[in-house]
């Protein structure tokens, strides 16, 4: 083992190594965080956190009938 760190509070979903300089390890977790570490020594660099999904995702490029779930406006007002 080269190094060890407590990176996430919940299970890690994905981990990736960048093959370009600087060599980083990028991890994502069920704690809704993406974290960056130096690959050589495990030094924590930074993190991104998703706060919440406020709205259900809506595919783009499709014409819908009814009401926009985000703005509550009729879809016909966007055409």
NUVOMAR-376728 format. One record per atom (N, C-alpha, C, O, CB): x, y, z; residue in three letters. Coordinates in steps of 0.001 Angstrom, whole numbers, plus 500000, padded with zeros to 6 digits. Glycine has a CB too. Layout:
<recs>
XYZALA/...
</recs>
This chain:
<recs>
500847498835500000UNK/500000500000500000UNK/500898501236500000UNK/501819501345500810UNK/499033499994501220UNK/500620502162499083UNK/501403503391498991UNK/500909504459499957UNK/501712505147500588UNK/501366503925497576UNK/499593504600500074UNK/499023505577500990UNK/497575505220501281UNK/496960504421500574UNK/499125507001500410UNK/497045505823502326UNK/495674505593502758UNK/495085506919503210UNK/495773507732503828UNK/495607504532503897UNK/493812507137502902UNK/493138508342503373UNK/491656508049503575UNK/491086507211502877UNK/493334509512502375UNK/491039508730504518UNK/489589508663504675UNK/488996509689503717UNK/489012510887503998UNK/489142508933506172UNK/488480509225502600UNK/488046510154501568UNK/486582510509501600UNK/486225511668501392UNK/488361509602500261UNK/485720509535501857UNK/484280509769501795UNK/483607509208503042UNK/484137508325503715UNK/483676509137500524UNK/482433509742503327UNK/481674509265504487UNK/480779508083504118UNK/480297507376505003UNK/480826510401505071UNK/480552507863502817UNK/479741506740502357UNK/480518505970501295UNK/481630506356500934UNK/478372507229501798UNK/479940504892500799UNK/480627504015499850UNK/481006504753498568UNK/480249505588498074UNK/479748502814499514UNK/482173504441498044UNK/482653505020496792UNK/481949504320495633UNK/481864503092495595UNK/484207504890496665UNK/481439505128494677UNK/480771504574493506UNK/481765504367492365UNK/481738503329491703UNK/479628505493493057UNK/482647505352492128UNK/483601505279491027UNK/484920505903491455UNK/484962506805492292UNK/483047505985489767UNK/485992505401490862UNK/487306505974491104UNK/488059505942489776UNK/488006504951489048UNK/488083505194492235UNK/488759507030489468UNK/489462507109488196UNK/490837507736488406UNK/491014508623489242UNK/488644507920487167UNK/491795507260487636UNK/493168507777487664UNK/493400508552486382UNK/493110508050485297UNK/494222506623487823UNK/493919509771486490UNK/494247510538485292UNK/495671510213484888UNK/496568510204485731UNK/494071512066485528UNK/495885509953483644UNK/497207509593483156UNK/498018510781482678UNK/499055510601482039UNK/497081508609482053UNK/497570511985482974UNK/498295513189482563UNK/498757513931483814UNK/498216513724484900UNK/497402514112481663UNK/499744514782483659UNK/500275515549484789UNK/499348516701485133UNK/498874517366484213UNK/501683516078484474UNK/499067516972486360UNK/499456516179487518UNK/498588514932487608UNK/497406514967487264UNK/499347517008488810UNK/499163513844488065UNK/498415512596488202UNK/497464512721489381UNK/497877512958490516UNK/499373511381488388UNK/496191512557489088UNK/495152512717490102UNK/494332511448490216UNK/494276510641489287UNK/494244513910489771UNK/493700511283491358UNK/492670510281491539UNK/491390511037491802UNK/491326511895492683UNK/493010509281492701UNK/490361510707491022UNK/489056511342491144UNK/488089510278491644UNK/488002509193491069UNK/488577511966489776UNK/487366510584492710UNK/486425509609493259UNK/485051510240493430UNK/484922511428493724UNK/486932509060494605UNK/484020509407493236UNK/482647509825493489UNK/482044508858494500UNK/482462507705494605UNK/481805509864492165UNK/481059509346495237UNK/480524508539496324UNK/479030508741496481UNK/478452509670495918UNK/481230508869497622UNK/478411507860497254UNK/476997508003497581UNK/476758509189498511UNK/475606509536498774UNK/476472506722498220UNK/477823509819499015UNK/477651511033499823UNK/477483512275498946UNK/477495513399499448UNK/478849511219500760UNK/477324512065497619UNK/477079513118496622UNK/478282514040496433UNK/478115515198496051UNK/475868513944497027UNK/479495513543496697UNK/480691514352496535UNK/481613513756495473UNK/481690512539495302UNK/481428514480497868UNK/482306514643494769UNK/483392514280493875UNK/484644514850494513UNK/484705516044494806UNK/483170514821492395UNK/485652514001494733UNK/486865514459495413UNK/488090514213494542UNK/488160513237493794UNK/487027513752496771UNK/489053515124494661UNK/490320515038493931UNK/491469514827494906UNK/491565515512495925UNK/490558516312493087UNK/492341513873494587UNK/493512513573495404UNK/494743513494494510UNK/494645513106493346UNK/493318512248496189UNK/495891513858495046UNK/497159513633494351UNK/497424512132494352UNK/497339511492495400UNK/498345514425495030UNK/497741511566493195UNK/497922510115493088UNK/499191509638493803UNK/499236508508494290UNK/497973509703491616UNK/500208510478493869UNK/501486510050494451UNK/501427509824495953UNK/502007508870496472UNK/502543511069494153UNK/500714510719496653UNK/500749510641498119UNK/499379510721498797UNK/499303510660500024UNK/501609511737498647UNK/498296510856498025UNK/496958510891498600UNK/496544512217499182UNK/495537512295499886UNK/496855509879499637UNK/497300513268498904UNK/496952514589499422UNK/495618515044498835UNK/495425515041497620UNK/498064515615499099UNK/494709515432499715UNK/493396515933499298UNK/493567517280498630UNK/494275518145499146UNK/492425516042500503UNK/492914517471497463UNK/493017518736496733UNK/491741519560496888UNK/491787520700497352UNK/493301518475495246UNK/490611518988496503UNK/489361519747496551UNK/488185518789496379UNK/488366517607496085UNK/489337520854495453UNK/486973519321496567UNK/485774518511496391UNK/484643519346495825UNK/484610520567495978UNK/485350517881497715UNK/483724518669495172UNK/482476519254494701UNK/481354518488495377UNK/481447517273495546UNK/482353519200493129UNK/480297519187495765UNK/479169518511496407UNK/477879518905495727UNK/477597520088495533UNK/479106518843497906UNK/477091517896495365UNK/475760518133494828UNK/474833518373495998UNK/474752517545496904UNK/475269516941493948UNK/474132519493495994UNK/473271519814497111UNK/472000518980497070UNK/471668518314498051UNK/472934521296497111UNK/471289519007495958UNK/470074518192495840UNK/469542518289494424UNK/469815519254493709UNK/468992518643496860UNK/468792517299494032UNK/468044517371492784UNK/466708518014493102UNK/465824517370493666UNK/467861515955492128UNK/466554519286492741UNK/465320519986493071UNK/464192519608492125UNK/463021519659492502UNK/465542521486493039UNK/464534519231490904UNK/463531518921489903UNK/463891517611489217UNK/465064517246489134UNK/463407520064488874UNK/462889516914488734UNK/463152515750487912UNK/463773516208486606UNK/463415517265486087UNK/461859514939487660UNK/464694515431486073UNK/465328515803484825UNK/464321515731483687UNK/463430514882483680UNK/466531514901484540UNK/464478516634482727UNK/463607516680481561UNK/464501516599480338UNK/465369517453480158UNK/462717517978481542UNK/464312515584479486UNK/465139515493478277UNK/464953516721477403UNK/463873517313477380UNK/464797514224477482UNK/466001517109476682UNK/465902518259475788UNK/465721517775474360UNK/466025516623474051UNK/467154519162475902UNK/465234518632473500UNK/465069518301472095UNK/463767517585471796UNK/463595517045470703UNK/466208517464471640UNK/462852517572472744UNK/461570516915472557UNK/460479517930472869UNK/460569518662473855UNK/461439515641473459UNK/459453517974472033UNK/458337518879472294UNK/457340518158473187UNK/456864517073472855UNK/457662519355470965UNK/457031518765474311UNK/456109518184475272UNK/454769518896475222UNK/454673520045474791UNK/456691518247476681UNK/453749518203475665UNK/452434518809475865UNK/452223518920477367UNK/452697518087478139UNK/451283517967475177UNK/451526519931477755UNK/451249520065479175UNK/452028521208479791UNK/452144522282479201UNK/451567518778479894UNK/452565520972480990UNK/453173522018481786UNK/454634521701482079UNK/454981520554482359UNK/452403522210483083UNK/455494522723482013UNK/456896522566482375UNK/456976522307483881UNK/456450523101484661UNK/457732523831481971UNK/457631521201484316UNK/457670520895485745UNK/458492521885486570UNK/458355521936487792UNK/458220519521485941UNK/459338522665485914UNK/460184523627486631UNK/459494524979486761UNK/459440525555487848UNK/461528523794485915UNK/458962525487485633UNK/458381526832485650UNK/456872526842485804UNK/456286527894486059UNK/458746527555484397UNK/456229525683485654UNK/454771525551485689UNK/454082526327484571UNK/452885526602484659UNK/454245526021487025UNK/454829526686483511UNK/454243527348482343UNK/453859526290481317UNK/454482525230481254UNK/455234528384481724UNK/452848526570480524UNK/452499525618479456UNK/453667525514478467UNK/454307526514478142UNK/451187526061478716UNK/453931524309478001UNK/455029524136477038UNK/454809524929475770UNK/455775525310475108UNK/455198522674476693UNK/453567525187475416UNK/453295525945474181UNK/453851527368474274UNK/454070527995473238UNK/451776525992473900UNK/454083527894475468UNK/454634529262475612UNK/456100529327475270UNK/456645530419475109UNK/454433529771477026UNK/456772528162475151UNK/458188528142474821UNK/458436528038473321UNK/459577528167472876UNK/458861526996475528UNK/457391527808472536UNK/457560527613471086UNK/457573528896470345UNK/457708528901469121UNK/456482526747470536UNK/
</recs>
